[in-house]
Amino acid sequence: MGTPEDLRAVNRGRIVDALRRHGAVSRSELARLTGLSRSTVISLAGELQAHGLVVERRQVAAERRGRGRPGVRLRLDASAGVALGLDAGSHRLRVAVADLSSEVLAERCVALEPRADALDAAAELAEAALADAGLGRDHVVGACLALAAPVERETGAVGAPLTARGWAGLRPGEALGVRLGVAVEVDNDANLEALAEVTLGAARGCENAVYVKVADGIGAGLVLGGRLYRGASGLAGELGHVQVVDDGDLCRCGNRGCLGTVAASGPLVRALRRLHGPGLTVAGLLELVAAGDPGAQRVVADGGRAIGRVLAHLCDHVNPEAIVVGGELAAAPPLLEGIRESVDRHALPAAAEAVRVLAASLGDRAGVLGAVISVVGDTERVASARLAALGA
């Protein structure tokens, strides 16, 4: 059961979580939302107020009902603490500073040179974003880094061999934490983008959803029962390494015929270069699709059908409410149409009927927003860390 102070810490986290989710609420509403007694809420809210995590706000006339005295509501203080979200892609770096309600206070994005030290660049950009928000490191309660690679949950090491060149075996959370002076969690970008899409985006409110990122690789994030599912060692969702072609092209994982060698952006662009020249890019592919080019539409739809066939089997296993498609190819309607077609054809009818296929809505901000949400979502730790920093 733990000590009485352990229980108080848990209950403080419940109050912070309720305020994070619902904004300004009264003490009575907090008691209802948390299941705590009103006396417990009054005591713990007073403690949080005394240390600057929570402030009172009186209702304005437009919010009042009746002629009684204006009600008093509690809300998280915007200056009580902030989360750092970082997203290190292959070509760009994005950092966001957000308050404990996940409201972004400052955000920066820069191109990342191929030979740049991504960790040094991330630390510098984080410092700049904090300065933009008028805050210092002492306000940071936690940080999270989104990385396009599998991450071993126990050690924080970047997994191999399924990862971008140069990261395998590194522990970027430790290294970045030394630079920033704060604990840094590291997670796969598809996981964090999935978290963002079910919290703020296309699948908002879904308890069971699959997020698929289609870019230079194919990865997935699984949200089951309202929580990210990462698997025993953090490898859940490596959809791009499901074999779909016997003796197909060699994949960077060492196998042949993986989904990523068939339906990621690279092989789709290469298939069209025979018709449109060696200089064709992903942006050019999307322009061709938008212009109605039949070859481009066919190639992208075929890629969607290949992805959808793998997803159909996943639907039979986890029965999601939504499949959310993100990444640089998500803007191409034939991709979603191909996925939907294969899910309808190959999944169990009841599983296919239950799932919606949706385009992601948060674009290239999904990773950094998911990183922020991951930090502030751990409300018990956030409240405890901030109280400790304030000397409580």
VOTIDREN-597428 format. One record per residue (C-alpha): residue in one letter; x, y, z. Coordinates in Angstrom, 2 decimals. Each point is the difference from the previous one (the first is absolute). Last residue first. Layout:
// VOTIDREN-597428
+------+---------+---------+---------+
| resn |       X |       Y |       Z |
+------+---------+---------+---------+
|    A |       X |       Y |       Z |
...
+------+---------+---------+---------+
This chain:
// VOTIDREN-597428
+------+---------+---------+---------+
| resn |       X |       Y |       Z |
+------+---------+---------+---------+
|    A |    8.30 |   21.01 |   -0.91 |
|    G |    3.30 |    1.53 |   -1.14 |
|    L |   -1.30 |    1.48 |   -3.24 |
|    A |    1.93 |   -2.52 |   -2.07 |
|    A |   -1.47 |   -2.81 |    2.13 |
|    L |   -3.52 |    1.32 |   -0.57 |
|    R |    0.69 |    0.15 |   -3.74 |
|    A |    1.32 |   -3.55 |   -0.12 |
|    S |   -2.86 |   -1.36 |    2.10 |
|    A |   -2.63 |    1.68 |   -2.18 |
|    V |    1.64 |   -1.23 |   -3.20 |
|    R |    0.49 |   -3.53 |    1.35 |
|    E |   -3.65 |   -0.29 |    1.00 |
|    T |   -1.09 |    1.61 |   -3.25 |
|    D |    1.75 |   -2.31 |   -2.44 |
|    G |   -2.13 |    1.43 |   -2.79 |
|    V |    2.02 |    3.21 |    0.08 |
|    V |    3.08 |   -1.75 |   -1.38 |
|    S |   -1.68 |   -2.23 |   -2.59 |
|    I |   -2.18 |    2.89 |   -1.14 |
|    V |    3.09 |    2.08 |   -0.75 |
|    A |    1.56 |   -2.83 |   -2.03 |
|    G |   -3.27 |   -0.54 |   -1.84 |
|    L |   -0.04 |    3.68 |   -0.94 |
|    V |    3.58 |   -0.27 |   -1.29 |
|    G |   -0.84 |   -3.04 |   -2.11 |
|    A |   -3.32 |    1.29 |   -1.34 |
|    R |    1.39 |    3.35 |   -1.19 |
|    D |    0.75 |   -1.38 |   -3.50 |
|    G |   -3.70 |   -0.24 |   -0.79 |
|    L |   -2.50 |    0.11 |    2.84 |
|    S |   -3.07 |   -1.29 |   -1.87 |
|    A |    0.84 |   -3.61 |   -0.84 |
|    A |   -2.11 |   -1.40 |   -2.85 |
|    L |   -2.66 |   -2.42 |    1.15 |
|    V |   -0.95 |   -3.64 |   -0.58 |
|    R |   -2.95 |   -0.86 |    2.26 |
|    V |   -0.22 |   -3.42 |    1.65 |
|    A |   -3.08 |   -1.89 |    1.21 |
|    E |   -1.13 |   -1.28 |   -3.42 |
|    A |    3.40 |   -1.51 |   -0.73 |
|    A |    0.07 |   -1.81 |    3.36 |
|    A |   -3.54 |   -1.38 |   -0.52 |
|    P |    0.83 |   -1.10 |   -3.55 |
|    L |    3.22 |   -1.76 |    1.03 |
|    A |    2.83 |    1.80 |   -1.74 |
|    H |    1.11 |   -0.77 |   -3.58 |
|    R |   -2.34 |    1.81 |   -2.38 |
|    D |   -1.17 |    2.93 |    2.10 |
|    V |    3.53 |    0.57 |    1.34 |
|    S |    1.37 |   -0.25 |   -3.54 |
|    E |   -2.39 |    2.60 |   -1.42 |
|    R |    0.47 |    2.37 |    2.95 |
|    I |    3.78 |   -0.07 |   -0.43 |
|    G |   -0.30 |    0.65 |   -3.74 |
|    E |   -2.38 |    2.92 |    0.58 |
|    L |    2.34 |    1.44 |    2.63 |
|    L |    2.93 |   -0.09 |   -2.43 |
|    P |   -2.13 |    1.23 |   -2.91 |
|    P |   -0.79 |    3.17 |    2.04 |
|    A |    3.65 |    1.20 |    0.06 |
|    A |    0.52 |    2.36 |    2.97 |
|    A |    1.05 |   -2.92 |    2.22 |
|    L |    3.12 |   -0.47 |   -2.14 |
|    E |    2.29 |    2.15 |    2.16 |
|    G |   -0.92 |   -1.74 |    3.23 |
|    G |   -3.36 |   -0.77 |    1.53 |
|    V |   -2.79 |   -2.54 |   -0.44 |
|    V |   -2.41 |   -0.46 |    2.90 |
|    I |   -1.67 |   -3.40 |    0.28 |
|    A |   -2.99 |    0.31 |    2.30 |
|    E |   -2.23 |   -1.99 |    2.33 |
|    P |    2.58 |   -2.77 |    0.37 |
|    N |   -0.73 |   -3.77 |    0.10 |
|    V |    3.38 |   -1.18 |    1.43 |
|    H |    0.68 |   -3.29 |   -1.80 |
|    D |   -2.43 |    0.08 |   -2.96 |
|    C |    0.90 |    3.64 |   -0.55 |
|    L |    3.69 |   -0.96 |   -0.09 |
|    H |   -0.76 |   -2.50 |   -2.77 |
|    A |   -1.73 |    2.75 |   -1.98 |
|    L |    2.91 |    2.34 |    0.70 |
|    V |    2.34 |   -2.27 |   -1.95 |
|    R |   -2.42 |   -0.02 |   -2.93 |
|    G |   -0.49 |    3.74 |    0.33 |
|    I |    3.71 |    0.71 |   -0.42 |
|    A |    0.08 |   -1.93 |   -3.29 |
|    R |   -3.25 |    1.65 |   -1.14 |
|    G |    1.37 |    3.43 |    0.84 |
|    G |    3.13 |   -0.65 |   -2.04 |
|    D |   -2.15 |   -1.07 |   -2.94 |
|    A |   -2.00 |    3.22 |    0.41 |
|    V |    3.22 |    2.03 |   -0.09 |
|    V |    1.19 |   -1.70 |   -3.19 |
|    R |   -3.40 |    0.30 |   -1.67 |
|    Q |   -0.38 |    3.69 |    0.83 |
|    A |    3.47 |    0.74 |   -1.31 |
|    G |   -0.68 |   -1.85 |   -3.25 |
|    P |   -3.41 |    1.62 |   -0.48 |
|    D |    1.29 |    3.59 |    0.44 |
|    G |   -2.97 |    1.77 |    1.62 |
|    A |    1.71 |    3.33 |    0.72 |
|    A |   -0.09 |   -0.72 |    3.75 |
|    V |    1.78 |   -3.33 |   -0.59 |
|    L |    2.66 |    1.68 |   -2.16 |
|    E |    0.55 |    2.68 |    2.64 |
|    L |    0.35 |   -2.68 |    2.68 |
|    L |    2.66 |   -1.77 |   -2.07 |
|    G |    1.84 |    3.27 |   -0.52 |
|    A |    0.10 |    0.61 |    3.75 |
|    V |    1.30 |   -3.56 |    0.45 |
|    T |    2.75 |    0.80 |   -2.50 |
|    L |    0.46 |   -0.60 |   -3.76 |
|    G |    3.49 |    0.90 |   -1.26 |
|    P |    0.63 |   -3.35 |   -1.69 |
|    G |   -2.66 |    0.58 |   -2.68 |
|    H |   -3.78 |   -0.07 |   -0.16 |
|    L |   -0.81 |   -3.38 |   -1.53 |
|    R |    2.75 |   -2.25 |    1.38 |
|    R |    0.10 |    2.28 |    3.02 |
|    L |   -3.47 |   -1.23 |    0.91 |
|    A |    1.07 |   -3.29 |    1.60 |
|    R |    2.83 |    1.80 |    1.80 |
|    V |   -2.50 |    2.36 |    1.65 |
|    L |   -2.06 |   -2.92 |    1.32 |
|    P |    3.12 |   -1.85 |    1.16 |
|    G |    1.18 |    3.02 |    2.03 |
|    S |   -3.36 |    1.07 |    1.46 |
|    A |   -0.58 |   -3.28 |    1.81 |
|    A |   -2.22 |   -2.63 |   -1.66 |
|    V |    2.15 |   -2.84 |   -1.33 |
|    T |    3.35 |    0.01 |    1.80 |
|    G |   -1.74 |    1.18 |    3.18 |
|    L |   -2.35 |   -2.99 |   -0.12 |
|    C |    2.96 |   -2.36 |    0.30 |
|    G |    0.94 |   -2.09 |   -3.06 |
|    R |    3.40 |   -1.19 |    1.17 |
|    N |    1.50 |   -0.10 |    3.47 |
|    G |    3.16 |    1.73 |    1.21 |
|    C |   -1.65 |    2.80 |    1.98 |
|    R |    1.09 |    2.46 |   -2.71 |
|    C |   -2.34 |   -1.81 |   -2.40 |
|    L |    1.09 |   -2.03 |   -3.04 |
|    D |   -2.53 |   -0.02 |   -2.82 |
|    G |   -2.39 |   -2.94 |   -0.26 |
|    D |    0.74 |   -3.69 |    0.62 |
|    D |   -3.62 |   -0.61 |    1.07 |
|    V |   -1.93 |    3.28 |    0.00 |
|    V |   -2.04 |    1.26 |    3.00 |
|    Q |    2.47 |   -0.43 |    2.86 |
|    V |   -0.92 |    2.14 |    3.02 |
|    H |    2.89 |    2.38 |    0.59 |
|    G |   -1.90 |    3.21 |   -0.70 |
|    L |   -2.50 |   -0.80 |    2.73 |
|    E |    2.49 |    0.54 |    2.81 |
|    G |   -2.94 |    0.77 |    2.31 |
|    A |    1.18 |   -1.67 |    3.18 |
|    L |    3.79 |    0.11 |    0.33 |
|    G |    0.26 |    1.58 |    3.46 |
|    S |    1.46 |   -3.00 |    1.83 |
|    A |   -3.04 |   -1.87 |    1.30 |
|    G |   -2.55 |    1.82 |   -2.12 |
|    R |   -0.54 |    3.73 |   -0.50 |
|    Y |   -3.74 |    0.39 |    0.54 |
|    L |   -0.98 |    3.62 |    0.52 |
|    R |   -2.99 |    0.30 |    2.28 |
|    G |   -3.70 |    0.71 |   -0.53 |
|    G |   -0.98 |   -3.67 |    0.07 |
|    L |    2.39 |   -0.66 |   -2.83 |
|    V |    1.88 |    2.78 |   -1.80 |
|    L |    2.38 |   -1.52 |   -2.54 |
|    G |    2.62 |    2.05 |   -1.84 |
|    A |    1.07 |   -1.10 |   -3.46 |
|    G |    3.03 |    0.21 |   -2.22 |
|    I |    0.64 |    0.11 |   -3.72 |
|    G |    3.29 |    1.35 |   -1.35 |
|    D |    0.90 |    2.92 |   -2.27 |
|    A |   -3.48 |    1.26 |    0.92 |
|    V |   -3.21 |   -1.80 |    0.88 |
|    K |   -0.83 |    0.35 |    3.69 |
|    V |   -2.80 |   -2.28 |    1.13 |
|    Y |   -2.01 |    0.79 |    3.15 |
|    V |   -2.12 |   -2.86 |    1.33 |
|    A |   -2.85 |    0.82 |    2.37 |
|    N |   -1.76 |   -1.36 |    3.06 |
|    E |   -1.34 |    2.44 |    2.62 |
|    C |   -1.02 |    2.63 |   -2.54 |
|    G |   -0.73 |    3.44 |    1.47 |
|    R |    1.87 |    1.98 |   -2.64 |
|    A |    0.73 |   -2.24 |   -2.98 |
|    A |    0.66 |    2.85 |   -2.47 |
|    G |    1.99 |    2.15 |    2.41 |
|    L |    0.39 |    1.23 |    3.54 |
|    T |    0.26 |   -3.02 |    2.31 |
|    V |   -0.34 |   -2.93 |   -2.42 |
|    E |    2.19 |    1.75 |   -2.61 |
|    A |    2.61 |    1.11 |    2.54 |
|    L |    0.45 |   -3.49 |    1.48 |
|    A |    0.33 |   -1.50 |   -3.48 |
|    E |    2.64 |    2.61 |   -0.82 |
|    L |    1.83 |   -1.02 |    3.16 |
|    N |    0.03 |   -3.67 |   -0.94 |
|    A |    0.91 |    0.76 |   -3.62 |
|    D |    2.96 |    2.10 |    1.18 |
|    N |    1.51 |   -2.81 |    2.08 |
|    D |    0.66 |    1.06 |    3.55 |
|    V |    2.66 |    1.74 |    2.07 |
|    E |   -0.51 |    1.37 |    3.53 |
|    V |    2.25 |    2.85 |    1.09 |
|    A |    0.80 |    0.80 |    3.64 |
|    V |    1.15 |    3.60 |    0.37 |
|    G |    3.36 |    1.82 |   -0.04 |
|    L |   -0.34 |    0.84 |   -3.70 |
|    R |    3.37 |   -1.24 |   -1.29 |
|    V |    0.20 |   -2.91 |    2.45 |
|    G |   -3.59 |   -0.94 |   -0.82 |
|    L |    0.85 |   -0.01 |   -3.70 |
|    A |    2.67 |   -2.64 |    0.55 |
|    E |   -2.17 |   -2.12 |    2.29 |
|    G |   -2.99 |    0.16 |   -2.32 |
|    P |    2.20 |   -0.67 |   -3.04 |
|    R |    1.08 |   -3.43 |    1.25 |
|    L |    1.93 |   -1.20 |   -3.05 |
|    G |    0.00 |   -3.64 |   -1.12 |
|    A |   -1.04 |    0.78 |   -3.57 |
|    W |   -0.18 |    3.74 |   -0.73 |
|    G |    2.50 |    0.30 |   -2.92 |
|    R |   -2.18 |   -1.23 |   -2.85 |
|    A |   -3.72 |    0.16 |    0.64 |
|    T |   -1.41 |   -3.04 |    1.72 |
|    L |   -1.20 |   -3.53 |   -0.59 |
|    P |    3.34 |   -1.62 |    0.83 |
|    A |    0.00 |    0.91 |    2.81 |
|    G |   -1.78 |    1.60 |    2.92 |
|    V |    0.69 |    3.42 |    1.44 |
|    A |    0.86 |   -0.37 |    3.67 |
|    G |   -2.39 |    1.23 |    2.70 |
|    T |    1.06 |   -2.96 |    2.16 |
|    E |   -3.27 |   -1.66 |    1.03 |
|    R |   -2.22 |    1.40 |   -2.75 |
|    E |    2.28 |   -0.86 |   -2.91 |
|    V |   -0.73 |    2.64 |   -2.62 |
|    P |   -0.97 |   -0.74 |   -3.61 |
|    A |    0.99 |    2.80 |   -2.37 |
|    A |   -1.36 |    3.22 |   -1.44 |
|    L |    0.56 |    1.90 |    3.25 |
|    A |   -2.39 |    2.01 |    2.15 |
|    L |    1.74 |    1.55 |    3.02 |
|    C |   -1.78 |    0.61 |    3.30 |
|    A |    0.70 |    2.57 |    2.69 |
|    G |   -0.95 |    0.48 |    3.64 |
|    V |   -0.95 |    2.48 |    2.70 |
|    V |    1.65 |    3.01 |   -1.65 |
|    H |   -0.41 |    3.27 |    1.95 |
|    D |    3.60 |   -0.07 |    1.32 |
|    R |    1.23 |   -0.10 |   -3.59 |
|    G |   -1.10 |    3.59 |   -0.50 |
|    L |   -3.13 |    1.74 |   -1.24 |
|    G |   -0.88 |    3.03 |   -2.11 |
|    A |   -1.82 |   -2.18 |   -2.56 |
|    D |    2.42 |    1.05 |   -2.75 |
|    A |    2.88 |   -0.71 |    2.41 |
|    L |   -1.34 |   -3.53 |    0.49 |
|    A |   -0.13 |   -0.40 |   -3.79 |
|    A |    3.62 |    1.16 |   -0.33 |
|    E |    1.20 |   -2.38 |    2.71 |
|    A |   -1.85 |   -2.86 |   -1.71 |
|    L |    1.59 |    0.93 |   -3.35 |
|    E |    3.49 |   -0.13 |    1.50 |
|    A |   -0.66 |   -3.36 |    1.68 |
|    A |   -1.44 |   -1.46 |   -3.21 |
|    A |    2.95 |    1.24 |   -2.09 |
|    D |    2.45 |   -1.60 |    2.43 |
|    L |   -1.99 |   -3.24 |   -0.17 |
|    A |   -0.32 |    0.05 |   -3.79 |
|    D |    3.73 |    0.40 |   -0.58 |
|    A |   -0.19 |    1.14 |   -3.62 |
|    R |    1.28 |   -2.17 |   -2.86 |
|    P |   -3.28 |   -0.20 |   -1.91 |
|    E |   -0.91 |    3.65 |    0.77 |
|    L |   -3.14 |    0.42 |    2.05 |
|    A |   -2.49 |    2.61 |   -1.16 |
|    V |   -1.43 |    2.00 |    2.86 |
|    C |   -3.27 |    0.09 |    1.96 |
|    R |   -0.90 |    2.07 |    3.04 |
|    E |   -2.99 |    0.04 |    2.33 |
|    A |   -1.08 |    2.11 |    2.96 |
|    L |   -2.87 |   -0.05 |    2.48 |
|    V |   -1.73 |   -3.15 |   -1.24 |
|    E |   -3.02 |   -0.85 |    2.13 |
|    S |    0.48 |   -3.53 |    1.33 |
|    S |   -1.94 |    0.81 |    3.21 |
|    L |    3.23 |   -0.21 |    1.99 |
|    D |    1.53 |    2.77 |   -2.11 |
|    A |    1.69 |   -0.64 |   -3.33 |
|    V |    3.44 |    0.64 |   -1.50 |
|    A |    0.40 |   -1.41 |   -3.51 |
|    V |    3.07 |   -1.14 |   -1.95 |
|    R |    0.29 |   -1.05 |   -3.66 |
|    L |    3.04 |   -1.36 |   -1.83 |
|    R |    0.15 |   -0.61 |   -3.73 |
|    H |    1.43 |   -2.34 |   -2.63 |
|    S |    0.07 |   -3.51 |    1.49 |
|    G |   -2.46 |    0.90 |    2.72 |
|    A |    0.85 |    1.03 |    3.55 |
|    D |   -3.20 |    0.89 |    1.85 |
|    L |    0.31 |    1.75 |    3.37 |
|    G |   -2.65 |    0.73 |    2.63 |
|    L |    0.91 |    1.95 |    3.10 |
|    A |   -2.55 |    0.18 |    2.78 |
|    V |   -0.67 |    3.05 |    2.12 |
|    G |   -0.51 |    0.88 |    3.65 |
|    A |   -2.17 |    2.07 |    2.26 |
|    S |    0.17 |    3.04 |   -2.29 |
|    A |   -3.31 |   -0.71 |   -1.72 |
|    D |   -1.61 |   -0.54 |    3.40 |
|    L |   -2.31 |   -2.98 |   -0.17 |
|    R |   -3.61 |    0.90 |    0.63 |
|    L |   -2.33 |    0.34 |    2.95 |
|    R |   -3.42 |    1.56 |   -0.14 |
|    V |   -1.73 |    2.41 |    2.34 |
|    G |   -3.67 |    0.74 |   -0.51 |
|    P |   -1.42 |    3.51 |   -0.16 |
|    R |   -2.46 |    0.63 |    2.84 |
|    G |   -3.55 |   -0.92 |   -0.85 |
|    R |   -2.22 |    1.67 |   -2.57 |
|    G |   -0.67 |   -2.89 |   -2.34 |
|    R |    2.43 |   -1.71 |   -2.32 |
|    R |    3.42 |    1.51 |   -0.38 |
|    E |    2.33 |   -0.38 |   -2.99 |
|    A |   -0.84 |    3.32 |   -1.67 |
|    A |    0.46 |    1.81 |    3.32 |
|    V |    3.59 |   -1.17 |    0.43 |
|    Q |    0.78 |   -3.01 |    2.13 |
|    R |    2.78 |    0.47 |    2.53 |
|    R |    3.34 |   -1.65 |   -0.76 |
|    E |    2.10 |   -1.70 |    2.64 |
|    V |    3.54 |   -1.20 |   -0.63 |
|    V |    1.67 |   -3.43 |   -0.07 |
|    L |    3.64 |   -1.03 |   -0.29 |
|    G |    1.33 |    2.92 |    2.05 |
|    H |    1.19 |   -1.80 |    3.12 |
|    A |   -2.75 |    1.27 |    2.30 |
|    Q |   -2.58 |   -0.72 |   -2.67 |
|    L |    1.04 |   -3.66 |   -0.24 |
|    E |   -0.28 |   -0.34 |    3.79 |
|    G |   -3.38 |    1.71 |   -0.01 |
|    A |   -1.14 |   -2.34 |   -2.76 |
|    L |    1.11 |   -2.92 |    2.17 |
|    S |   -2.00 |    1.11 |    3.03 |
|    I |   -3.11 |    1.15 |   -1.88 |
|    V |    0.00 |   -3.18 |   -2.11 |
|    T |    0.33 |   -2.17 |    3.11 |
|    S |   -2.89 |    1.84 |    1.66 |
|    R |   -2.12 |   -0.38 |   -3.13 |
|    S |    0.55 |   -3.75 |    0.01 |
|    L |    1.86 |   -1.46 |   -2.94 |
|    G |   -1.70 |   -1.61 |   -3.00 |
|    T |    2.23 |    2.03 |   -2.30 |
|    L |   -2.61 |    1.62 |   -2.25 |
|    R |   -2.64 |    0.35 |    2.72 |
|    A |    2.41 |    1.48 |    2.54 |
|    L |    1.41 |    2.29 |   -2.67 |
|    E |   -3.53 |    1.19 |   -0.82 |
|    S |   -0.51 |    0.92 |    3.64 |
|    R |    3.32 |    1.85 |    0.05 |
|    S |   -1.07 |    1.98 |   -3.04 |
|    V |    1.40 |   -0.52 |   -3.47 |
|    A |    2.38 |    1.86 |   -2.37 |
|    G |    1.45 |   -2.29 |   -2.67 |
|    H |   -1.52 |   -3.47 |   -0.46 |
|    R |    2.87 |   -2.28 |   -0.96 |
|    R |    2.92 |    1.73 |    1.70 |
|    L |   -2.15 |    0.90 |    3.00 |
|    A |   -1.05 |   -3.64 |    0.39 |
|    D |    3.62 |   -1.15 |   -0.40 |
|    V |    1.22 |    2.48 |    2.60 |
|    I |   -2.63 |   -1.27 |    2.43 |
|    R |    0.86 |   -3.64 |   -0.69 |
|    G |    3.71 |    0.75 |    0.39 |
|    R |   -0.64 |    1.55 |    3.39 |
|    N |   -1.87 |   -3.20 |    0.89 |
|    V |    3.00 |   -2.14 |   -0.89 |
|    A |    2.33 |    2.26 |    2.00 |
|    R |   -2.39 |   -0.09 |    2.97 |
|    L |   -0.04 |   -3.81 |   -0.16 |
|    D |    3.79 |   -0.12 |    0.02 |
|    E |   -0.01 |    2.40 |    2.96 |
|    P |   -2.34 |   -2.35 |    1.89 |
|    T |    2.55 |   -2.79 |   -0.61 |
|    G |   -0.33 |   -2.81 |   -2.50 |
|    M |   -2.98 |   -2.33 |   -0.56 |
+------+---------+---------+---------+
